[in-house]
Amino acid sequence: MSSQHPEQQAEQGADKLPAHTEEERREQPVVRKGMFGARTTGDTSGYGGLVVRQSPKVSAARPYGGPGGAAEPGEFDAVADELERAYPDFGDAIDRVVVDRGELTFFVKREHLREVAKTMRDEPSLRFELCSGVSGVHYPQDEGAELHSVVHLLSITHNRRVRLEATCPDADPHMPSLVPVYPTSDWHERETYDFFGIVYDGHPALTRIEMPDDWVGHPQRKDYPLGGIPVEYRGAEIPPPDERRSYT
């Protein structure tokens, strides 16, 4: 019996993404230099010489296994098989499948997102009854797919978790709302809209939920300014991050 914690086993065993050699990584385009990508007075982190390259898009290969990372067909294969059986346009709707750190993610084309989610909810062999959250991610370097909307689903019936991830470009930041399928995604989509600027079409009341109504911009995007306000501490004034001195 292994003495490892289940989370350690998942990290070490369930990661089915193919490894890349150093030469392959060097061929990827440079995304940014420095730790946080500051473009005004420089990187204040001390990691000014750091070079971050774009990660290639990868897909997991069969067998997907399960949360425990088995190298044999398992729970994740069953979910994929049932979705493919229940959703006739599976091949057109699913761009790729990723198994990483004990999690199964279906990358869904945004025009199919609502129907795929409905299938995940209604199909008895899947029965993902609960949407536990909708979150956003911003990848400025992912041309044509800069904004990602991530949906976290839970099957109480089968005690399973899965993620659906869909993308949209900065130039057309629209995503179908899942509120008609999962009413619990209402405020989660509002928060993602507020922080990332993803417009959820069909949402009943898509307004800001965290920032003031007149706030300009979306503060969790990676191209949002790092600036803030000066802070006074014991008689000294600490400038905002984008005005501090650079350490290189």
HELIX and SHEET records of a PDB file:
HELIX    1   1 PRO A    6  GLY A   13  1                                   8    
HELIX    2   2 GLU A   22  ARG A   26  1                                   5    
HELIX    3   3 GLU A   75  ALA A   86  1                                  12    
HELIX    4   4 PHE A   90  ALA A   93  1                                   4    
HELIX    5   5 ARG A  110  HIS A  112  5                                   3    
HELIX    6   6 LEU A  113  ASP A  122  1                                  10    
HELIX    7   7 PRO A  183  SER A  185  5                                   3    
HELIX    8   8 ASP A  186  PHE A  196  1                                  11    
HELIX    9   9 PRO A  241  GLU A  243  5                                   3    
SHEET    1   A 2 VAL A  30  LYS A  33  0                                        
SHEET    2   A 2 VAL A  51  ARG A  53 -1                                        
SHEET    1   B 5 ILE A  94  ASP A 100  0                                        
SHEET    2   B 5 GLU A 103  VAL A 108 -1                                        
SHEET    3   B 5 ARG A 160  CYS A 168  1                                        
SHEET    4   B 5 LEU A 147  SER A 155 -1                                        
SHEET    5   B 5 LEU A 130  HIS A 138 -1                                        
SHEET    1   C 2 HIS A 174  PRO A 176  0                                        
SHEET    2   C 2 VAL A 199  ASP A 201  1                                        
SHEET    1   D 2 VAL A 231  TYR A 233  0                                        
SHEET    2   D 2 ALA A 236  ILE A 238 -1                                        
END                                                                             
